[in-house]
Amino acid sequence: MSGEGYLWLKALHVIAVISWMAGLLYLPRLFVYHCEVEPGSATSEKFKVMERRLFRAIMTPAMLVAWAAGLTMAVVGGLFQDGWFHVKLLLVVLMTGAHHMMARWKNDFAADRNTRPQRFFRIANEVPTLLMIAIVILVVVKPF
């Protein structure tokens, strides 16, 4: 891959990661507000639409593009030999796990069977933030 091609791939990766992170940070906030409304109410139904569209139209496609572009860069750039990259990859797997947990919670709300309180989602909202901080430090600093 040419140097310019690699830079375009990197740009695509960064755009996808930003989009994915936006969803990972916003969806739990929607859950916090969704907890406040009566199941089956018009407001609850509106939250269900917002959550479904955010997850399907933004978060999941962005996650898939981030993974595809990131793995391509890793192969092309020979990053699998670097220790920092192994830790970063583990953290991205954990971020993907958070994504799938949010899918489960979204489905619980969609079926009016959420039993978790607002506080749970407020705390869950911090997980992607902490993972993102660690990932950015690893990518920028490459400490090992």
N, C-alpha and C positions, 0 to 999 in steps of 0.2 A: 504494500500500500504506500502510495506517495506521501510525502510529508504534508501536503495540502489536504489530501484525502483523510489522513489521520486527524488533522485539525477539525475538519468538518464532522467527523465521527465523534470527536470529543465534544464539539459544540452540541450535537444532537444528544449526547449522553447527559450533558449538564442541563439542557432544556428539559429532558425527560425526568431527571432527578428532581429538579425544581417543581415540576408539575406533580410528580408523585408525592413529594414532601408536602406540598400545599394541601393535597387531599388527606394525607395522613395526619396533618395538624388540624384540619377543619372538620373532618367527619366526627371525631370524638366530641368536638364542641357542639355539633348538631345533636349528638346523642344526649349531651347535658341538657340542652333546651327541650329535646323530645321527652325527657323524663318528666318535665313539668306539666305536660298536657295530658288530658284524658284520652286513654286508648279508644280508637274509633272515631274521635272527634275530627272535624274538618281540619283543624290545625295539625293533628297527628297524621292525617292522610297527606297533608302538604309536606311534612317532614319526611315521610316515607318516600315521596317522589324525589325530593331533594337528595336524600341519602342514596337512593338507587342510582340516580343520574350521575352524581359525583363519583360513585364507586365504579359504575360501568363505563361512563363516557370519558372520565379523566384518570382516575387512579389506576385502574387495571391496565389500560393501554400504555400509560406512562411507565408503569412498573415493567411491563414487557419490553418496551423500547429501551429503558435504562439497563435491564439485564442483557439484552441482545447487544447493544452498543458497548456496554462495559466488558462483557466477555470477549467481544471481538477485539477491543483495544488491549485486553489482557493477553490474548494470544499473539496479536501482532507485535505488541511491545515486550513480550517475554516476561510479563509480570509475575507469572506463577512461581518464579524462582525467588521472589522477594518476600521476606518474612512479614513485613508490614501488610503486604497484599493479602496474605493468608488470614490475618486478623480482620482486615477490612471485609474480605469475602464472608467471613463468619458473621460479622455485624450486619452485612446486607442480607444474609440468610435470616437473621433474627428480625430484621426490618420486614422481610417478606412474611415471616410468621405473624408479625403484628398486623400486617395487611390482611392476612387470612382470618385472624381473630376478629378484626373489624367487620369482615364479611359475615361472620357468624352473628355478631351483635346486630348488624344491619338486618339480617334475616329474622332475628328475635323481635326486633321492633316491627318489622313488616308483618309478622304474624301476631302482633299484640301480645307477645309473651315475655317481654323484657322484665326481669326481676331485679336488675342491678340499680343501685341508687346513683344519683348525680355524682357523688363523691368518687365512685368507682371510675366513671368516665373522665373526671377531672384529673385523676391520678394517671389513668391510661394514656391521657393526652401528652404526658411528659415522656413516655417511653420513646416515641420517634425522635423527639428533640434530643434526648441524651444519646441515642444511637447516631443521629446526624452529627452531633458535636464530635464524637469519637471518630467517626468516619472521615470527617473533614480534616481533623488533626492528623490522622494517619496518612491521608493522601497528600497533604501539603507538607508536613514535616518529615514524613518517612523515617520515623525514629529508629527503625532497625531493619 
